[in-house]
């Protein structure tokens, strides 16, 4: 009898999980009729992103994408727990603005393939228009990346969607919310070696990729030289070095267990924020990374130099189009 109860419970859990998963759709696999039949008022669109950006010799250039895709899946599962709600997942957009190599004023670096800030904004504003014209009201952008300009462009696209289509398009990783529980901790010794300014490809990010895709992390990370920074100015000085390998912090401290805790923490925080927005929270009441970053002088200087680089690229492209009589 007890065995029969366990079997029935197992079947019930499986059936419930299958029902929830059935409410998660991938737009790339759907036809016109299937998309049209969705209840736009109770369908949340998730747009994952993943800039191709150098992460030094130990992590893949698509590291941000792997993290954002995992977080998108976790968010989708959280949303469809609500009765009547569905999730529409958009294909991952592999473009973003400003690689971490800009920290050392190195605009060209193997592994980074970014676009102009205005290009990124145009892509997401165009997608906002497509979804808005079709009647969708809820869009969550999961395109976590540290560049202030990257986040500012996504915020502006979201503001456009809200003002034009009276819906919500929120770049979740760009919001600065107060954590609902303690952040996964490290020892004092690890903090000193990794540095307070955990900006790129150090202990935390290497741990996360070990959790998500350990097959892409060479064992040589265990011998990585620590390059700690405690603020942006210190990170810039490290990045300027001729032999800078492309990371800040101490990758050798990384482990998959810590990465799993950090990813779970991030998912829980982002899920809670998204569900609060679905319940009526005004995202404009939450501080934004793109605003806070511009209060740091070293960051402003970095952004200015990056803008000069892209202005030069734009002039080069414009001159070519003009020479060949191509309308911009």
N, C-alpha and C positions, 0 to 999 in steps of 0.2 A: 504493500500500500504506500509506504513511504517513497519507494522508488517511483511509483506512478505520479505522486505529487511533485517530485523533483522534475520529472519529465514534463509534466504539464506546466510547471513554472518556467522551465527552460524554453518551452515552445511559446509561452506568453511573452517572455522577454524578447525572444527572437522576432516574434510577430510585431511587437511594439517598435523595435529597432528598425525593422524593415519598413514599417509605415512611416516613421520619421524620415528615413533615408529617401523614401519615395517622394517626399515633399521638397527635396533638394534637387534642383535641375541645373544642368549645364547648357547654357544657351547655344553653344556650338553644336550640340547634338539634337537640337529641337527644330521643328519645322514651323511654318507660319501659323498654322491652326493651333498648334500646342502653345505657342507664345501668346497668341491672341486670347486664348481661353483663360489665362491667368487672371486672378483677381488683383488688379493693380493696387488696390488699397491695402491689401494684406500680403503683398509680395515684396520682399526686400532683395534688392540687387546688390551683389557684392562684386566689386572690381578689384582683384588683386593686382599688385604691381611688383616689379623686381628689377631695379636698375642693374645693368651689367657694369660692375665696378670692381676695380682691383682690390683684392683683400690680401695682398702679400703672397709669400711663397707657400702658405699652408692652407688657405681656404679658396674655394672656387669663386669666380667672378659673379656667379649667380647666387651668392649666399643670401642676399636680401630676399630674392625671389623664393627660395626654399622656405625661409621663415614666414614670409607673408602668405604663401599658399597654405602652410599648416595652420596659421592663425585664421585664415579665411574659412577653412574647413571646420575648425572649432566654433567659429561664430555662426556658421550655417546650422550646425547641430544645435546650438543654443537657441537660435531663433525659431526653428521648427518644433521646439518643445511647446511652443504656444499654439493652442488650438486654432486651426484654420489658417495658419501662416505658412507660406512657402518661401523658398529662397532660390534666386536665379543667379548662378555664378558665371561671371564673364571670364573669357580667357585672360590669362595673365598678360599684362602689358609690360614688356621688358625694356622700357625706356625710363629714364629719370634725369635729374639735373645735378651736375657737379659730383665727381668722384672724390673720395677721400684724399687722393693725390693732390687736390687743390690746397690741402692744408699746408703743404710745403711749397706752394706756388709752382707746381709741376703740372701744367695743363694737359700734357701728353704722357700717358703711362700705360704699359701693357696690361690689358684686362679691363680698362675703363672705356666705355662707349656711351657717353651721355649726349644730351641734346640741349639746345638753348632753352632757357626758362620759358620763354614765350611759346616755344614749340610744345613743351609739356602742357602748358596751360591751354593751348588751343586744342590739343587732343582731348583733354578732359572736358573742356567746355563743349566741344562738338558731341562727345558722348552724352553729356548732360542734356543737350538739345534733342538728341535722338530718343533718349529715354523719356524726357519730358513731353515731347510731342506725342509719344505713344501712350501717355497717361500714367507712367510709373511715378510714384511719390516717395519711395524710400530707397536711397542709394548709400551704401557704405564703401568707402575707398580704403583698401588695406594695402597701402603702398609705403610702408615704413622705410625711411631713409633719413640720415642725419642732416642733410643739406638744408639750411634755412630757406633758400630760394625755392628748392624743390617743394618744401612744405607750404610756402607762401602761394605758389602757383595752384596747388591742389585746393587750398583754402579759398582762393578767389573763384575757382571753378565751382566749388560748393556754394559759395555766396550767390553766384550767378543763378544756379539752379533754384535756390530758395526764393530769390527775388522774382525770377521769371516764371517759374512753374509751381510756386507755392508748395514745394515739397522739401525734403531733407536730403542733401548730398554731403556727407560728412567724411572727411579724412580722419579716421579714428586714431591712427598713430601720431597725428599732429596735435592732438589735444593733451593738455597737461592737467590730468586729474589727480586728486589726492588719493594715494593707494588705500584700498579698503582693508589691507592686511599687510603684515611685515614683508618687506622685500627680501628675497633669498639672500642670506648673508655669506660673507667669506671671513676668513681669519684676518687678524690685524697684519700678520706677516704677508698674507696674500695681497691685501689691500696696498701695502707699501710697495710690493714688487710690481703689482699691476698698475698702480697709480689711481688717483681719485677720478681723473678725467678719462672715463671709459668710452673713448670715442670710436675706435675702429680696430677690429680684428684681434683684440687682446683676449684675456681669459674668458670673458663672458661670451663674446661672439664665437670664439673657437669652440667653447663648450656647447653652444647651441647647435652648431653644425655637426659636432661629434654626435649629438643626440639625433639629429635629423638625417644626416648623410655622412656617417663615419667613413664610408668607402671613398670619399673624396678628400679626406684629410691624411696627408702623408705622415708617417711616424716621426719624421724629422722635426715636427712641431715640438717634440719633447726636448729638443736641444735649442729652441729659439732663445735668442738673447733678449732679456727684458728691456723694454724701452718705455718706462713709465712717464706719464705727464699728469700734472695736477690741475692744469687749466689750459685754455686754448693757446695762450702765448707759448707755453712750454711745448705743446704739441706742434706748433708751427716751427719752432726751432728744430725739433726732431725731424720733421718732414722736409726741412730745407737741406738736410745732409745729403751729400752726393750719393752715398751708399745706403740711403734709407730703404729698407726692404718693403715698406708699404703697410706696416701695422704700428699701432700705439698700444703699449701695455705688455703683458707677458703671456703669450699663447701657451707656453709650456706648463702653465698651471691648470689648463683646461681639462675638464672631464665631462663625460656624457651625463652623469647623474646631476651635476650642477646645471648643465644645459637644459635638462628636462624640467628642473624646478623653475628655471627662469622662463622657459617657454610656457609652462603651465600658469605661472603668475601673470605673464603678459596676456595670455588668452582670457583668464578670469577677469582681469581689469578691463580689457577691451570689450568683452562680452557684456559686462555689467553696464558699461557706458552706452553701448549700442541699444541694449534693452531699455535703458532709462530714456534714451532719445525716442524710441518707439512709444514710450509711455508719456511723452510730451516734454521732456527736458529740452530747453532751448540751448543748442550747442554754442550760441554766441555768448553764453554766460561762462564758458570755460576758457581759461587762458590757452594761448596757442604757442607752440614752439617757434613758429615763424615770427612772432612778435617779440618773445623773450630774447631770442638770439641776437636781435639787432641792438640790444642794450650792452653788448660786449664789444669793446673797441677792437680787439684782435680779430673778432669774427667779422666786423664791418670792413676792416682792412682787407681781409681775405676775400670777402664777397666783391669788393671793389676791383681787385686784381682779376678775379674770375670774370667779372663783367667786361673788363677790357679785352680779355682773351676772346670771348664770344662776340664782341663787337667787331674784332678783326676778322673772325670767321664769317660773320654776316657780310662785311664789306667785300670779302673775297668772293662769296657766292653771288652777291648783287652785281659786282663788276662782270663776272662771267655771264650772268643772265643778260645784262645790258649789251655786252659784246655780241652775244648770239641772238639778240632781239627777242628774248623770252620775257613775257610779261610776269612780274612778280606776283 
